[in-house]
Amino acid sequence: MLDARTISLVRAGFKSVLAADDGPAHLARSFYAQLFVAHPEFRSYFPASMDEQRDHFVRALAYVFDNLDKDDRVESFLRQLGRDHRKHGIDGSHFRAGGSALIAAFRNFVGNEVWTDEVEGAWHRTLAFVTDNMAVAADSDELPPYWGATIVEHQRVLDDLAIVRLQVDEGIHYFPGQYVSVQIPQRPKLWRYLSPAIPCNPQGEIEFHVRRVSGGWVSPAIVTESVVGDRWAISPPLGGLQVDRSLRDDVLMIAGGTGLAPLRAQIMEMARYSRNPRVHLFVGGTFPRDLYDMHTLWQLSLSNPWLTVVPVTEEEEDPWWHTTGTHELPWGMHHRLHGPIGKVVTQFGSWADRQIQICGSPSMVRTTIYALRKVGTPMQHVQHDPL
Ligand SMILES: Cc1cc2nc3c(=O)[nH]c(=O)nc-3n(C[C@H](O)[C@H](O)[C@H](O)COP(=O)(O)OP(=O)(O)OC[C@H]3O[C@@H](n4cnc5c(N)ncnc54)[C@H](O)[C@@H]3O)c2cc1C
């Protein structure tokens, strides 16, 4: 546990990095330069283009420094990060080398005048705390760093969306609502998080719903280039979205696009129980054609009276250029509502007595949280994955 003075010195130092022109990018470049000079062999763990890696690095640092005074939260984040790095071939010794490189990079950034003995001590204590947590988690994890899996079905349900089913070599145990990291043969070393859309099962079948992000590296390849027989790597599960059954509170789920996947997996799991809290699921898309999974959801709601599914689209009509044809909503289903999903959901009140989960793109999650906050929804009831 770090003392308040140490935390405030490290935060003040990092704040000066964030405030400087090009500061975060400069610090990240200097960190990787220090690391690769001291350990040239580490370069092979990273992709050719380091831009995205540097962004992730700075965002993770910002999260850690913001939460240094919240032991539970920061330690569980660091342990998860440590375990997650194993897919790159990294172990505990690499994190300690990373800690030294970051101290050197920060020292270069601030210069000798600011780098007093007290500041140096604070950075050493903080980086020891960070790297120890990551190293212990990575070295003590008994799961393999990833499993192999083969695509057995690839369905392009929309121009920009594919449902991909894989057979994993060995069963992966995950809780519905968790996510995993995947690496595809078309984009080696570029791991991306995806949320399984079905609960884990003894047969080792897993299903992902993937939307093509325009200009993205990996998602366009999954939607347009992946084929049956491709071999993927899938890393151990992360995250903790879940319905707390002990609370007995009803549930509000809000999905944008493929954010439906982890919510659908949880609903499918709940369908195994005879008694459940009521679940209201709002499923959003930009256009009517984006509501790609309504028939499955409708079937689930017919056999599970605790589930209500409400389709929502921002636009009332499909664009003229879309080619895949709109799926008609099943007869009897709640009619489609229109507007930004957060606004639509909050027209029904603040849902203050609900457990709430929001899943979708980072902007969808942020605007939905904003809408809920505006109507007074208690934020401690709201869960979402890291953005
Ligand atoms: C916990 C978690 C679970 C996820 N689960 C799924 C899932 O089940 N299905 C799925 O399709 N995606 C999911 N994603 C998003 C996925 O991991 C990738 O970020 C996304 O597929 C884009 O990857 P890319 O390589 O194509 O784009 P990149 O090359 O990484 O990024 C290209 C550009 O697109 C932006 N961008 C990245 N992601 C999005 C996004 N979602 N919406 C809008 N802009 C974006 C980036 O900021 C960047 O500017 C999940 C993300 C997280 C954090």
PDBQT file of the ligand as one rigid body, heavy atoms in Angstrom, charges set to zero:
ROOT
HETATM    1  C1  LIG A 401     -14.239  -5.428 -23.419  1.00  0.00    +0.000 C 
HETATM    2  C2  LIG A 401     -14.425  -5.311 -24.923  1.00  0.00    +0.000 A 
HETATM    3  C3  LIG A 401     -15.239  -6.211 -25.588  1.00  0.00    +0.000 A 
HETATM    4  C4  LIG A 401     -15.438  -6.104 -26.966  1.00  0.00    +0.000 A 
HETATM    5  N1  LIG A 401     -16.275  -6.982 -27.602  1.00  0.00    +0.000 NA
HETATM    6  C5  LIG A 401     -16.515  -6.839 -28.928  1.00  0.00    +0.000 A 
HETATM    7  C6  LIG A 401     -17.418  -7.733 -29.617  1.00  0.00    +0.000 A 
HETATM    8  O1  LIG A 401     -17.974  -8.676 -29.041  1.00  0.00    +0.000 OA
HETATM    9  N2  LIG A 401     -17.630  -7.515 -30.952  1.00  0.00    +0.000 N 
HETATM   10  C7  LIG A 401     -17.019  -6.486 -31.642  1.00  0.00    +0.000 A 
HETATM   11  O2  LIG A 401     -17.279  -6.328 -32.847  1.00  0.00    +0.000 OA
HETATM   12  N3  LIG A 401     -16.147  -5.645 -31.019  1.00  0.00    +0.000 NA
HETATM   13  C8  LIG A 401     -15.878  -5.806 -29.698  1.00  0.00    +0.000 A 
HETATM   14  N4  LIG A 401     -14.985  -4.962 -29.078  1.00  0.00    +0.000 N 
HETATM   15  C9  LIG A 401     -14.234  -3.977 -29.882  1.00  0.00    +0.000 C 
HETATM   16  C10 LIG A 401     -12.994  -4.700 -30.486  1.00  0.00    +0.000 C 
HETATM   17  O3  LIG A 401     -12.137  -5.122 -29.451  1.00  0.00    +0.000 OA
HETATM   18  C11 LIG A 401     -12.164  -3.783 -31.405  1.00  0.00    +0.000 C 
HETATM   19  O4  LIG A 401     -11.838  -2.600 -30.707  1.00  0.00    +0.000 OA
HETATM   20  C12 LIG A 401     -12.918  -3.408 -32.659  1.00  0.00    +0.000 C 
HETATM   21  O5  LIG A 401     -13.265  -4.602 -33.354  1.00  0.00    +0.000 OA
HETATM   22  C13 LIG A 401     -12.033  -2.533 -33.571  1.00  0.00    +0.000 C 
HETATM   23  O6  LIG A 401     -10.820  -3.207 -33.849  1.00  0.00    +0.000 OA
HETATM   24  P1  LIG A 401     -10.007  -2.852 -35.166  1.00  0.00    +0.000 P 
HETATM   25  O7  LIG A 401      -8.689  -3.504 -35.090  1.00  0.00    +0.000 OA
HETATM   26  O8  LIG A 401     -10.842  -3.115 -36.374  1.00  0.00    +0.000 OA
HETATM   27  O9  LIG A 401      -9.856  -1.260 -35.074  1.00  0.00    +0.000 OA
HETATM   28  P2  LIG A 401      -8.536  -0.497 -34.565  1.00  0.00    +0.000 P 
HETATM   29  O10 LIG A 401      -7.481  -0.616 -35.614  1.00  0.00    +0.000 OA
HETATM   30  O11 LIG A 401      -8.213  -0.959 -33.180  1.00  0.00    +0.000 OA
HETATM   31  O12 LIG A 401      -9.095   0.973 -34.443  1.00  0.00    +0.000 OA
HETATM   32  C14 LIG A 401      -9.371   1.795 -35.606  1.00  0.00    +0.000 C 
HETATM   33  C15 LIG A 401     -10.144   3.030 -35.179  1.00  0.00    +0.000 C 
HETATM   34  O13 LIG A 401     -11.469   2.682 -34.768  1.00  0.00    +0.000 OA
HETATM   35  C16 LIG A 401     -11.753   3.149 -33.443  1.00  0.00    +0.000 C 
HETATM   36  N5  LIG A 401     -12.580   2.114 -32.777  1.00  0.00    +0.000 N 
HETATM   37  C17 LIG A 401     -12.124   0.996 -32.163  1.00  0.00    +0.000 A 
HETATM   38  N6  LIG A 401     -13.175   0.273 -31.695  1.00  0.00    +0.000 NA
HETATM   39  C18 LIG A 401     -14.293   0.948 -32.027  1.00  0.00    +0.000 A 
HETATM   40  C19 LIG A 401     -15.680   0.692 -31.823  1.00  0.00    +0.000 A 
HETATM   41  N7  LIG A 401     -16.126  -0.393 -31.168  1.00  0.00    +0.000 N 
HETATM   42  N8  LIG A 401     -16.550   1.600 -32.332  1.00  0.00    +0.000 NA
HETATM   43  C20 LIG A 401     -16.122   2.707 -32.985  1.00  0.00    +0.000 A 
HETATM   44  N9  LIG A 401     -14.818   2.999 -33.191  1.00  0.00    +0.000 NA
HETATM   45  C21 LIG A 401     -13.917   2.134 -32.728  1.00  0.00    +0.000 A 
HETATM   46  C22 LIG A 401     -10.394   3.307 -32.795  1.00  0.00    +0.000 C 
HETATM   47  O14 LIG A 401     -10.441   4.290 -31.774  1.00  0.00    +0.000 OA
HETATM   48  C23 LIG A 401      -9.519   3.742 -33.957  1.00  0.00    +0.000 C 
HETATM   49  O15 LIG A 401      -9.641   5.130 -34.174  1.00  0.00    +0.000 OA
HETATM   50  C24 LIG A 401     -14.785  -5.062 -27.696  1.00  0.00    +0.000 A 
HETATM   51  C25 LIG A 401     -13.938  -4.170 -27.028  1.00  0.00    +0.000 A 
HETATM   52  C26 LIG A 401     -13.765  -4.288 -25.662  1.00  0.00    +0.000 A 
HETATM   53  C27 LIG A 401     -12.859  -3.298 -24.947  1.00  0.00    +0.000 C 
ENDROOT
TORSDOF 0
